[in-house]
């Protein structure tokens, strides 16, 4: 399962993006959606455990993901 999940999530995300949707994925932490109340709200059957979340939706045409990305830190600032 550990090897299949990243590939499955990546394939679903790529498929959504190819259809023009934004599709960020979240794989950790899943504790917040593992509570009984959240499982009930999300209709997760008993015996199943959430391991990843994919959010799919439309992306505003006004958003430039490249220009709005935060600047990277300089190499010397993150590597000793």
N, C-alpha and C positions, 0 to 999 in steps of 0.2 A: 504494500500500500504506500509506503513512504516514497517509492520511486514513481508510482503511477500518479499520485496526487499532483505533484508540480506539473507534470506533462498535461494532465487533464485540465487543470486550471489555466495553464498557458494556452492550450488549444481553444478553450471556451473564450478566453480573453481576446485572442487573435481573431476568432470568428466574429465576435461582437465588433471589434475595431474595423474589420473588413466590411461590415455593414454600416459603418459610419457612427457607431456608438463609442462612447468613452467607457473604459472597462478597467478601473483599478482593482487590484486584488489585495486581500488582507489575509494573512495566514496565522498571525499571532498577535496578541493573545486571544484565545477563543473563550476564555473564562466568562466574559461578559454575556455571551450568548449561550453559555452552557447551563444557565440556571433553569430551573423547572418552569418558571414563568415565561422566560424568553423562548424556550423550546415549545411551549404551548402556543405562544403568539405566532411563532414562525411555522407552526404545524410540523415540527420535527418528531417523527414517530419514536415511541419508547424503544430503547435499545440502540438508538443511533446517536452519534456524537459529532457535532459540527467540527470540522477541521480547517475550513477555509470559507471566505466570503468573497464573492465577486459582485461588485456593484456595476451594473450596466445602465447607461442612460445617454441622453443626448448631450452634446457638447456645444456650448454657445459658439457661434461663428466669430464672436468678438474676442475669444480667448486664443492667445498665441502661446502655446505650451512651451516653445523654445525660449521666447523672450521673457516669459513670466517665471521661468525656472530660477531658483536661487543660484547665486554665484558659488562656484566651488572654492573651498579654502585652498590656499597655496600649499604645495607639497610639504614645505618645512613646518607648516602649522599643524599638520596632522600626523606626520611621521617624525619620530625622534631618531 
